[in-house]
Amino acid sequence: MTSAAVYPPPSAPAANMFGNVPGYEGTVAGGGGYLPPPMPMEPIAPPQPGPVPEDWNIPTLSEDVAREAFKSFANSQCCYSESPAKDGVITGMEPFNTYRYRLETFTESRSTEWAHKPHEGEPADFYTQTAPRPWEIQATKTPSLFINLTEEIRVPYTSSIRECFSCHATGMMPCDECQGNGKPCWVCNGTGMRDNESCSRCNATGKDNCNKCDNRGTKECETCEGKRQLLTYIQLKVEWTNNVEDHVIEQNSGLKVDDLRSVSGKELFKNNQSVSLSVSSQLYPLIGFPNPAISEASDRLIREHQSKYAQTSRILQQRQTVELIPITKVNYKWKGDSHVYYVYGNENQVSADNYPATCCCVIL
C-alpha cells in the first residue's frame, strides 16, 4: 500500500498577514466592531401640539361579536371543547381601552473585517490608491425606510493575493472522513487478508470505499476551492435596522401585556419626518396629549434610543405612533361556574387562560 501524502496542519489567518490600511487599523479577521458615524445627530425642530383626536374611546364590543370570537378561539385550539364558547352565558362585559406608544428608530451602522475568497483572477489593488474611509463608501443598495437591509462591500484598494492558509497552497486537504489514509476495510480490518486469503471486499488493498474522497485520501481544499491562492480584502458591512420599542399604558384589565404584541389598534397619532437617508434626524417627544403617561414614555424612549444607537450608528429617521387598543373583559357562566376571557385588538383575538373544557392529548 502506498502511504498517503502528508500535509501540514491548516492554520487560521494571522491578523498581521493582511497588513495595515490607514483608517482601518482596528480591523481584524472575524470583525472589527461597529464604527462611529462621522456626523452628530441633530434634533429636528420641535413640533407644535397636534390636533387631539375627538374620540379617544372605542365602542364597547357587542355580545354577538364577543361570542363569535370565543367560538373561533375554541375551534382553533387542540383538545378544546366548543361547549363553553357555544353554551356559556355572558353575564358582563367591561371595556379597557389601552394606549400603546411605539418608537421606531431607523439606523445605518457600518462594521469592517478582513475577509477572503478563492482567487479567480481578480487584480490586487492593495496600496495602489488610498482606500476610502468606511463612511465615505457609497452603498449600492437603497433601503426603504423602516425596513431591515444588509449589504456587504469589498473596500477598494485593500485587495491582495496570498497563499491559502488552510492547504498551504497545495489546493488539497486530507480527507476528514478517512484522515488521509483511506478508510480501513471493515471485513479484513485494513490488513488486506481474511482467513489467509486476499480479502475480496477490498481486493486486498485494506481500504474500503470512502465516499468523501473516493479513496484518494485527499479532497479539494474548501477554503480556496483548489485555487491555491486567496484574494484577501477588507469587507464593509452596512446594516440598516429598524429598532422598535413599545410602551403600553396599562389599564389593569388583567390581560398580559405580551398578548398585545400581535394585534393592532386604532391609530390616533403618527409623527415622522420626511428626510433624505443621508441626513440624520431625531424626533422631539410628543407634547399636548391628554394622557401624560404617553408624553412621559415618548420622552424616555427617545432619550434611551439616542443613548443606545447614536454612538455606533447613524440615525436616519424616527417615527412615533400612538394606538388605542380595544380590550374587552368578558364574564360568563358555564355549568354554574363563573369564568373570564378577553377579546382584544382590531383582530378580535381571544385570551382564555383557564378555559374550562380541555382534555389531555397524547401524541404517540
JORACOR-V131892 format. One record per residue. N is the residue number from 0. RES is the residue in one small letter. SS is DSSP state (@ for helix, = for strand, . for the rest). PSI is psi as a letter, one per 40 degrees, with the letter a starting at -180 (none if undefined). D_FIRST is the distance of its C-alpha to the first C-alpha in whole Angstrom. Layout:
n=N res=RES ss=SS psi=PSI d_first=D_FIRST
n=N res=RES ss=SS psi=PSI d_first=D_FIRST
//
This chain:
n=0 res=m ss=. psi=h d_first=0
n=1 res=t ss=. psi=i d_first=4
n=2 res=s ss=. psi=i d_first=6
n=3 res=a ss=. psi=i d_first=9
n=4 res=a ss=. psi=i d_first=12
n=5 res=v ss=. psi=h d_first=15
n=6 res=y ss=. psi=i d_first=18
n=7 res=p ss=. psi=i d_first=22
n=8 res=p ss=. psi=i d_first=23
n=9 res=p ss=. psi=i d_first=26
n=10 res=s ss=. psi=i d_first=30
n=11 res=a ss=. psi=i d_first=33
n=12 res=p ss=. psi=h d_first=35
n=13 res=a ss=. psi=i d_first=38
n=14 res=a ss=@ psi=d d_first=41
n=15 res=n ss=@ psi=e d_first=42
n=16 res=m ss=@ psi=e d_first=39
n=17 res=f ss=. psi=d d_first=42
n=18 res=g ss=. psi=i d_first=45
n=19 res=n ss=. psi=h d_first=48
n=20 res=v ss=. psi=h d_first=51
n=21 res=p ss=. psi=h d_first=54
n=22 res=g ss=. psi=e d_first=56
n=23 res=y ss=. psi=f d_first=52
n=24 res=e ss=. psi=d d_first=52
n=25 res=g ss=. psi=e d_first=51
n=26 res=t ss=. psi=h d_first=48
n=27 res=v ss=. psi=i d_first=45
n=28 res=a ss== psi=h d_first=42
n=29 res=g ss=. psi=e d_first=42
n=30 res=g ss=. psi=h d_first=46
n=31 res=g ss=. psi=e d_first=49
n=32 res=g ss=. psi=i d_first=52
n=33 res=y ss== psi=i d_first=55
n=34 res=l ss== psi=h d_first=57
n=35 res=p ss=. psi=i d_first=61
n=36 res=p ss=. psi=i d_first=63
n=37 res=p ss=. psi=e d_first=65
n=38 res=m ss=. psi=i d_first=68
n=39 res=p ss=. psi=i d_first=70
n=40 res=m ss=. psi=h d_first=71
n=41 res=e ss=. psi=h d_first=75
n=42 res=p ss== psi=i d_first=76
n=43 res=i ss=. psi=i d_first=78
n=44 res=a ss=. psi=h d_first=82
n=45 res=p ss=. psi=h d_first=83
n=46 res=p ss=. psi=i d_first=84
n=47 res=q ss=. psi=i d_first=88
n=48 res=p ss=. psi=h d_first=88
n=49 res=g ss=. psi=i d_first=87
n=50 res=p ss=. psi=h d_first=89
n=51 res=v ss=. psi=h d_first=89
n=52 res=p ss=. psi=h d_first=88
n=53 res=e ss=. psi=d d_first=91
n=54 res=d ss=. psi=h d_first=89
n=55 res=w ss=. psi=e d_first=87
n=56 res=n ss=. psi=i d_first=87
n=57 res=i ss=. psi=h d_first=85
n=58 res=p ss=. psi=i d_first=87
n=59 res=t ss=. psi=i d_first=87
n=60 res=l ss=. psi=i d_first=84
n=61 res=s ss=. psi=i d_first=86
n=62 res=e ss=@ psi=d d_first=86
n=63 res=d ss=@ psi=d d_first=84
n=64 res=v ss=@ psi=d d_first=82
n=65 res=a ss=@ psi=d d_first=81
n=66 res=r ss=@ psi=d d_first=81
n=67 res=e ss=@ psi=d d_first=78
n=68 res=a ss=@ psi=d d_first=76
n=69 res=f ss=@ psi=d d_first=76
n=70 res=k ss=@ psi=d d_first=75
n=71 res=s ss=@ psi=d d_first=72
n=72 res=f ss=@ psi=d d_first=71
n=73 res=a ss=@ psi=d d_first=71
n=74 res=n ss=@ psi=d d_first=69
n=75 res=s ss=@ psi=e d_first=67
n=76 res=q ss=. psi=h d_first=66
n=77 res=c ss=. psi=h d_first=63
n=78 res=c ss=. psi=f d_first=66
n=79 res=y ss== psi=h d_first=69
n=80 res=s ss=. psi=i d_first=72
n=81 res=e ss=. psi=e d_first=74
n=82 res=s ss=@ psi=d d_first=77
n=83 res=p ss=@ psi=d d_first=78
n=84 res=a ss=@ psi=d d_first=78
n=85 res=k ss=@ psi=d d_first=80
n=86 res=d ss=@ psi=e d_first=82
n=87 res=g ss=. psi=i d_first=83
n=88 res=v ss== psi=h d_first=86
n=89 res=i ss== psi=h d_first=86
n=90 res=t ss== psi=e d_first=88
n=91 res=g ss== psi=i d_first=88
n=92 res=m ss== psi=h d_first=86
n=93 res=e ss== psi=h d_first=86
n=94 res=p ss== psi=i d_first=85
n=95 res=f ss=. psi=g d_first=83
n=96 res=n ss=. psi=h d_first=82
n=97 res=t ss== psi=h d_first=80
n=98 res=y ss== psi=h d_first=79
n=99 res=r ss== psi=h d_first=75
n=100 res=y ss== psi=h d_first=75
n=101 res=r ss== psi=h d_first=72
n=102 res=l ss== psi=h d_first=71
n=103 res=e ss== psi=h d_first=68
n=104 res=t ss== psi=h d_first=67
n=105 res=f ss== psi=h d_first=65
n=106 res=t ss== psi=i d_first=63
n=107 res=e ss== psi=h d_first=60
n=108 res=s ss== psi=i d_first=58
n=109 res=r ss== psi=h d_first=55
n=110 res=s ss== psi=i d_first=52
n=111 res=t ss== psi=i d_first=49
n=112 res=e ss== psi=i d_first=46
n=113 res=w ss== psi=h d_first=43
n=114 res=a ss== psi=i d_first=41
n=115 res=h ss== psi=i d_first=38
n=116 res=k ss== psi=i d_first=36
n=117 res=p ss== psi=h d_first=34
n=118 res=h ss=. psi=h d_first=36
n=119 res=e ss=. psi=f d_first=37
n=120 res=g ss=. psi=e d_first=39
n=121 res=e ss=. psi=i d_first=42
n=122 res=p ss=. psi=i d_first=44
n=123 res=a ss=. psi=h d_first=44
n=124 res=d ss=. psi=e d_first=47
n=125 res=f ss=. psi=h d_first=47
n=126 res=y ss=. psi=e d_first=50
n=127 res=t ss=. psi=d d_first=52
n=128 res=q ss=. psi=i d_first=55
n=129 res=t ss=. psi=h d_first=56
n=130 res=a ss=. psi=h d_first=54
n=131 res=p ss=. psi=i d_first=57
n=132 res=r ss=. psi=i d_first=57
n=133 res=p ss=@ psi=d d_first=56
n=134 res=w ss=@ psi=e d_first=59
n=135 res=e ss=@ psi=e d_first=60
n=136 res=i ss=. psi=h d_first=57
n=137 res=q ss=. psi=h d_first=59
n=138 res=a ss=. psi=i d_first=57
n=139 res=t ss=. psi=d d_first=56
n=140 res=k ss=. psi=i d_first=57
n=141 res=t ss=. psi=h d_first=60
n=142 res=p ss=. psi=i d_first=61
n=143 res=s ss=. psi=i d_first=63
n=144 res=l ss=. psi=h d_first=66
n=145 res=f ss=. psi=f d_first=64
n=146 res=i ss=. psi=h d_first=61
n=147 res=n ss=. psi=i d_first=58
n=148 res=l ss== psi=i d_first=56
n=149 res=t ss== psi=i d_first=53
n=150 res=e ss== psi=h d_first=52
n=151 res=e ss== psi=h d_first=49
n=152 res=i ss== psi=h d_first=50
n=153 res=r ss== psi=h d_first=48
n=154 res=v ss=. psi=h d_first=50
n=155 res=p ss=. psi=i d_first=51
n=156 res=y ss=. psi=f d_first=50
n=157 res=t ss=. psi=e d_first=47
n=158 res=s ss=. psi=h d_first=44
n=159 res=s ss== psi=i d_first=42
n=160 res=i ss== psi=h d_first=38
n=161 res=r ss== psi=i d_first=35
n=162 res=e ss== psi=i d_first=32
n=163 res=c ss=. psi=h d_first=30
n=164 res=f ss=. psi=e d_first=30
n=165 res=s ss=. psi=d d_first=27
n=166 res=c ss=. psi=e d_first=24
n=167 res=h ss=. psi=f d_first=26
n=168 res=a ss=. psi=f d_first=27
n=169 res=t ss=. psi=d d_first=23
n=170 res=g ss=. psi=e d_first=24
n=171 res=m ss== psi=i d_first=21
n=172 res=m ss== psi=i d_first=20
n=173 res=p ss== psi=i d_first=17
n=174 res=c ss=. psi=h d_first=17
n=175 res=d ss=. psi=e d_first=20
n=176 res=e ss=. psi=d d_first=19
n=177 res=c ss=. psi=e d_first=15
n=178 res=q ss=. psi=f d_first=16
n=179 res=g ss=. psi=e d_first=13
n=180 res=n ss=. psi=e d_first=10
n=181 res=g ss=. psi=i d_first=11
n=182 res=k ss== psi=h d_first=13
n=183 res=p ss== psi=i d_first=12
n=184 res=c ss=. psi=h d_first=13
n=185 res=w ss=. psi=e d_first=17
n=186 res=v ss=. psi=d d_first=17
n=187 res=c ss=. psi=e d_first=15
n=188 res=n ss=. psi=f d_first=14
n=189 res=g ss=. psi=e d_first=11
n=190 res=t ss=. psi=d d_first=10
n=191 res=g ss=. psi=e d_first=10
n=192 res=m ss== psi=i d_first=13
n=193 res=r ss== psi=h d_first=17
n=194 res=d ss=. psi=f d_first=20
n=195 res=n ss=. psi=e d_first=18
n=196 res=e ss== psi=i d_first=17
n=197 res=s ss== psi=h d_first=14
n=198 res=c ss=. psi=h d_first=14
n=199 res=s ss=. psi=d d_first=16
n=200 res=r ss=. psi=d d_first=16
n=201 res=c ss=. psi=e d_first=12
n=202 res=n ss=. psi=f d_first=12
n=203 res=a ss=. psi=e d_first=10
n=204 res=t ss=. psi=e d_first=7
n=205 res=g ss=. psi=e d_first=8
n=206 res=k ss== psi=h d_first=9
n=207 res=d ss== psi=i d_first=13
n=208 res=n ss=. psi=h d_first=15
n=209 res=c ss=. psi=h d_first=16
n=210 res=n ss=. psi=d d_first=19
n=211 res=k ss=. psi=d d_first=20
n=212 res=c ss=. psi=e d_first=17
n=213 res=d ss=. psi=f d_first=16
n=214 res=n ss=. psi=e d_first=12
n=215 res=r ss=. psi=d d_first=12
n=216 res=g ss=. psi=e d_first=13
n=217 res=t ss== psi=i d_first=16
n=218 res=k ss== psi=i d_first=19
n=219 res=e ss== psi=h d_first=22
n=220 res=c ss=. psi=h d_first=24
n=221 res=e ss=. psi=d d_first=27
n=222 res=t ss=. psi=d d_first=30
n=223 res=c ss=. psi=e d_first=30
n=224 res=e ss=. psi=f d_first=28
n=225 res=g ss=. psi=e d_first=26
n=226 res=k ss=. psi=e d_first=29
n=227 res=r ss=. psi=e d_first=28
n=228 res=q ss== psi=i d_first=32
n=229 res=l ss== psi=i d_first=34
n=230 res=l ss== psi=h d_first=38
n=231 res=t ss== psi=i d_first=40
n=232 res=y ss== psi=i d_first=43
n=233 res=i ss== psi=h d_first=46
n=234 res=q ss== psi=h d_first=47
n=235 res=l ss== psi=h d_first=50
n=236 res=k ss== psi=h d_first=50
n=237 res=v ss== psi=h d_first=54
n=238 res=e ss== psi=h d_first=55
n=239 res=w ss== psi=h d_first=58
n=240 res=t ss== psi=h d_first=59
n=241 res=n ss== psi=h d_first=62
n=242 res=n ss== psi=h d_first=63
n=243 res=v ss== psi=h d_first=65
n=244 res=e ss== psi=h d_first=67
n=245 res=d ss== psi=i d_first=70
n=246 res=h ss== psi=h d_first=73
n=247 res=v ss== psi=h d_first=75
n=248 res=i ss== psi=h d_first=78
n=249 res=e ss=. psi=i d_first=78
n=250 res=q ss=. psi=e d_first=81
n=251 res=n ss=. psi=f d_first=81
n=252 res=s ss=. psi=d d_first=80
n=253 res=g ss=. psi=e d_first=77
n=254 res=l ss=. psi=i d_first=75
n=255 res=k ss=. psi=h d_first=71
n=256 res=v ss=@ psi=d d_first=71
n=257 res=d ss=@ psi=d d_first=67
n=258 res=d ss=@ psi=d d_first=69
n=259 res=l ss=@ psi=e d_first=70
n=260 res=r ss=@ psi=d d_first=67
n=261 res=s ss=@ psi=e d_first=66
n=262 res=v ss=. psi=i d_first=70
n=263 res=s ss=. psi=i d_first=72
n=264 res=g ss=. psi=a d_first=76
n=265 res=k ss== psi=h d_first=79
n=266 res=e ss== psi=h d_first=78
n=267 res=l ss== psi=d d_first=81
n=268 res=f ss== psi=h d_first=80
n=269 res=k ss== psi=h d_first=78
n=270 res=n ss== psi=h d_first=78
n=271 res=n ss== psi=i d_first=75
n=272 res=q ss=. psi=h d_first=76
n=273 res=s ss=. psi=h d_first=75
n=274 res=v ss=. psi=i d_first=73
n=275 res=s ss=. psi=i d_first=71
n=276 res=l ss=. psi=e d_first=67
n=277 res=s ss=. psi=e d_first=67
n=278 res=v ss=. psi=h d_first=70
n=279 res=s ss=. psi=i d_first=70
n=280 res=s ss=. psi=i d_first=72
n=281 res=q ss== psi=h d_first=73
n=282 res=l ss=. psi=i d_first=76
n=283 res=y ss=. psi=i d_first=79
n=284 res=p ss=. psi=i d_first=79
n=285 res=l ss=. psi=i d_first=81
n=286 res=i ss=. psi=i d_first=85
n=287 res=g ss=. psi=e d_first=88
n=288 res=f ss=. psi=i d_first=86
n=289 res=p ss=. psi=d d_first=88
n=290 res=n ss=. psi=h d_first=86
n=291 res=p ss=@ psi=d d_first=85
n=292 res=a ss=@ psi=d d_first=82
n=293 res=i ss=@ psi=d d_first=80
n=294 res=s ss=@ psi=d d_first=82
n=295 res=e ss=@ psi=d d_first=80
n=296 res=a ss=@ psi=d d_first=77
n=297 res=s ss=@ psi=d d_first=77
n=298 res=d ss=@ psi=d d_first=78
n=299 res=r ss=@ psi=d d_first=75
n=300 res=l ss=@ psi=d d_first=72
n=301 res=i ss=@ psi=d d_first=73
n=302 res=r ss=@ psi=d d_first=73
n=303 res=e ss=@ psi=d d_first=70
n=304 res=h ss=@ psi=d d_first=68
n=305 res=q ss=@ psi=d d_first=69
n=306 res=s ss=@ psi=d d_first=68
n=307 res=k ss=@ psi=d d_first=64
n=308 res=y ss=@ psi=d d_first=64
n=309 res=a ss=. psi=d d_first=66
n=310 res=q ss=. psi=d d_first=64
n=311 res=t ss=. psi=e d_first=60
n=312 res=s ss== psi=i d_first=61
n=313 res=r ss== psi=h d_first=64
n=314 res=i ss== psi=h d_first=66
n=315 res=l ss== psi=d d_first=67
n=316 res=q ss== psi=i d_first=69
n=317 res=q ss== psi=i d_first=71
n=318 res=r ss== psi=h d_first=72
n=319 res=q ss== psi=i d_first=74
n=320 res=t ss== psi=i d_first=75
n=321 res=v ss== psi=h d_first=78
n=322 res=e ss== psi=i d_first=77
n=323 res=l ss== psi=h d_first=80
n=324 res=i ss== psi=h d_first=78
n=325 res=p ss=. psi=h d_first=80
n=326 res=i ss== psi=h d_first=79
n=327 res=t ss== psi=h d_first=81
n=328 res=k ss== psi=h d_first=81
n=329 res=v ss== psi=h d_first=82
n=330 res=n ss== psi=h d_first=84
n=331 res=y ss== psi=i d_first=84
n=332 res=k ss== psi=h d_first=85
n=333 res=w ss== psi=h d_first=83
n=334 res=k ss=. psi=f d_first=84
n=335 res=g ss=. psi=e d_first=86
n=336 res=d ss== psi=i d_first=84
n=337 res=s ss== psi=i d_first=84
n=338 res=h ss== psi=i d_first=80
n=339 res=v ss== psi=i d_first=79
n=340 res=y ss== psi=i d_first=77
n=341 res=y ss== psi=h d_first=77
n=342 res=v ss== psi=h d_first=77
n=343 res=y ss== psi=i d_first=76
n=344 res=g ss=. psi=i d_first=75
n=345 res=n ss=. psi=d d_first=76
n=346 res=e ss=. psi=e d_first=73
n=347 res=n ss=. psi=f d_first=75
n=348 res=q ss== psi=i d_first=72
n=349 res=v ss== psi=h d_first=73
n=350 res=s ss== psi=h d_first=72
n=351 res=a ss=. psi=g d_first=73
n=352 res=d ss=. psi=d d_first=71
n=353 res=n ss=. psi=f d_first=73
n=354 res=y ss=. psi=h d_first=73
n=355 res=p ss=. psi=e d_first=75
n=356 res=a ss=. psi=g d_first=73
n=357 res=t ss== psi=i d_first=69
n=358 res=c ss=. psi=i d_first=67
n=359 res=c ss=. psi=h d_first=64
n=360 res=c ss=. psi=h d_first=61
n=361 res=v ss=. psi=h d_first=58
n=362 res=i ss=. psi=h d_first=55
n=363 res=l ss=. psi=none d_first=52
//
